[in-house]
């Protein structure tokens, strides 16, 4: 009986591993380049400031999800709080943002692989392999994604730490000054308008019912939230001390430039060691994205076997992602525009949901849930 209850669900360690890999891997794409353009040598503060601004919305989101005993996912809660018509419209809006995000981000990762590792391979082939593997992983379900995430988490984070430590040998601490870059006001302003860097902390509410317990969801989210913010900030400091902010503005993918520069003794070109492990994190990230977008779509249109939708969304992502003619620059601009557009929504939506749930008296259900 106990085995049946946990079938298809993930525990706290698998859940934390998914978040750490899904959000943490962003430090290796163009996220640093977007922030350094606005904040110069103070860009490393942005993850910490974003975390401060998102802390209250995240707490309120956890309170709202906990009010229903983790039996409702994000879409169910939106329908309950906003009603059928407005709720479905809001969910469709979030779904469109999520699909756009996976399309843009997958295009960035294809560009990384194509321009820095497989320069002679057509982008369409890289795209098909990347999304094909991720669609297969997504179709296997959240438990499969969680198990794989936990199994590879140590190796992925260990290689990141190793790369950062090796990079410190050629770093210059004075590149961090002037400490506040363009000023404190700019740091706050740009952090608020880039909160979508942590948008996963809203969409993870979609998988709340897949966790083995409500407390695992709350503890795992808060733990991963803090770790990701600190990890990204430390990585950005190393990038800054290695390259300085002016060269960083010309580097779309600082992490991959970093692993090209470092060496271990007489061993050079060790990026061939780091690349496959980084690719594992990319596979997990987009497998998770395809899973939650299929789950979201299935909830909106009442499709029970939503896992079967993952190949469809994967195919659509490939088709749409190949449209930009110069992905290195075009996708970068699209992503920065989308970040500004969605940031305020991710900042205020959990607060609005909490207010409505409070007004409806839904938090009265928390005590009976705990005592039962």
Buried (B, 14 or more C-beta within 10 A) or exposed (E): EEEEEEEEBBBBBBBBBBBBBBBBBBBBBBBBBBBBBBBBBBBBBBBBBBBEBBBEBBBBBBBBBBBBBBEBBBBBBBBBBBEEEEBBBBBBEBBEBBBBBBBBBBBBBBBBBBBBBBEEEEBEEBBBBBBBBBBBBBBBBBBBBBBBBBEBBEEBBEBBEBBBEBBEEEBEEEBBEEEBBBEEEBBBBBBBBBBBBBBBBBBBBBBBBBBBBBEBBBBBBBBBBEBBBEBBBBBBBBBBBBBBBEBBBEBBBBBBBBBBBBEEEEEEEBBEBBBEBBBBBBBBBBBBBBBBBBBBBBBBEEBEEBBEBBBEBBBBBBEBBBEBEEBBEBBBEBBBEBBEEBBEBBBEBBBBBBEBBBEEEBBEBBEEBEEE
